[in-house]
Amino acid sequence: MFGLSKDYQVFVVSTIQAEYARGLSARDAVREGLTRSATILVSAPLIMMSVFGSFILNGDPVVKQFGVGGGSGPGVTAAIRVGAGQASS
């Protein structure tokens, strides 16, 4: 989850930097960068949760554990990202 979180952070910060380079103020660049990247910050974890969630349907308890752990991680990460993004606006 740490690697996924860092990938998202790099994506968001590079989007904010691009908006700032276009001439927006720092506050507006952050707002626009978060707005433009929100679709990916929400849809990517939903896809990962769906894929890992499908592991829960397997009969093997070990695979089910991977499904629960792998499915809940992106959801928690997305919730923190969205919450932190809204708090910084």
VEXDREN-2710 file (C-alpha; in Angstrom, 1 decimal):
% VEXDREN-2710
k/r/px/py/pz
1/MET/0.0/0.0/0.0
2/PHE/2.9/2.3/0.6
3/GLY/4.0/2.1/-3.1
4/LEU/0.5/2.7/-4.2
5/SER/0.2/5.7/-1.9
6/LYS/3.4/7.2/-3.3
7/ASP/2.3/6.6/-6.9
8/TYR/-0.9/8.6/-6.1
9/GLN/1.1/11.3/-4.4
10/VAL/3.5/11.7/-7.3
11/PHE/0.5/11.9/-9.7
12/VAL/-1.3/14.5/-7.6
13/VAL/1.8/16.6/-7.0
14/SER/2.8/16.6/-10.7
15/THR/-0.7/17.7/-11.6
16/ILE/-0.6/20.5/-9.1
17/GLN/2.9/21.5/-10.4
18/ALA/1.6/21.6/-14.0
19/GLU/-1.3/23.9/-13.0
20/TYR/1.1/26.2/-11.1
21/ALA/3.4/26.3/-14.1
22/ARG/0.4/27.3/-16.2
23/GLY/0.2/30.5/-14.1
24/LEU/-2.3/29.7/-11.4
25/SER/-1.8/30.9/-7.9
26/ALA/-0.6/28.2/-5.4
27/ARG/-4.0/27.9/-3.8
28/ASP/-5.8/27.6/-7.2
29/ALA/-3.2/25.2/-8.5
30/VAL/-3.8/22.9/-5.6
31/ARG/-7.6/23.1/-6.0
32/GLU/-7.4/22.5/-9.7
33/GLY/-4.8/19.7/-9.4
34/LEU/-6.9/17.9/-6.9
35/THR/-10.0/18.3/-9.0
36/ARG/-8.4/17.1/-12.1
37/SER/-6.8/14.0/-10.4
38/ALA/-9.9/13.1/-8.3
39/THR/-11.3/10.7/-11.0
40/ILE/-8.2/8.6/-10.9
41/LEU/-7.8/8.8/-7.1
42/VAL/-11.2/7.3/-6.7
43/SER/-11.5/4.9/-9.7
44/ALA/-8.2/3.2/-9.3
45/PRO/-8.8/2.0/-5.8
46/LEU/-12.4/0.9/-6.7
47/ILE/-11.0/-1.3/-9.4
48/MET/-8.4/-2.7/-7.1
49/MET/-11.0/-3.3/-4.4
50/SER/-13.1/-5.2/-7.0
51/VAL/-10.3/-7.4/-8.1
52/PHE/-9.1/-8.2/-4.6
53/GLY/-12.7/-8.6/-3.4
54/SER/-13.2/-11.3/-5.9
55/PHE/-10.6/-13.4/-4.1
56/ILE/-13.1/-13.7/-1.2
57/LEU/-15.2/-16.0/-3.4
58/ASN/-12.4/-18.5/-3.4
59/GLY/-12.8/-21.5/-1.1
60/ASP/-9.2/-21.4/0.2
61/PRO/-9.0/-19.4/3.5
62/VAL/-5.6/-18.0/2.7
63/VAL/-6.8/-16.6/-0.6
64/LYS/-9.8/-15.1/1.2
65/GLN/-7.5/-13.4/3.6
66/PHE/-5.6/-11.8/0.7
67/GLY/-8.9/-10.7/-0.7
68/VAL/-9.9/-9.0/2.5
69/GLY/-6.5/-7.4/3.1
70/GLY/-5.9/-6.4/-0.4
71/GLY/-9.4/-5.1/-0.9
72/SER/-9.5/-3.0/2.3
73/GLY/-6.1/-1.4/1.8
74/PRO/-7.0/0.6/-1.4
75/GLY/-10.3/1.7/0.2
76/VAL/-8.6/3.0/3.3
77/THR/-6.0/4.8/1.2
78/ALA/-8.6/6.4/-1.0
79/ALA/-10.6/7.5/1.9
80/ILE/-7.6/9.2/3.5
81/ARG/-6.6/10.8/0.2
82/VAL/-10.0/12.2/-0.4
83/GLY/-10.4/13.4/3.2
84/ALA/-7.0/15.0/3.2
85/GLY/-7.6/16.6/-0.1
86/GLN/-10.8/18.2/1.1
87/ALA/-9.2/19.3/4.4
88/SER/-6.5/21.1/2.5
89/SER/-8.9/23.1/0.2
END
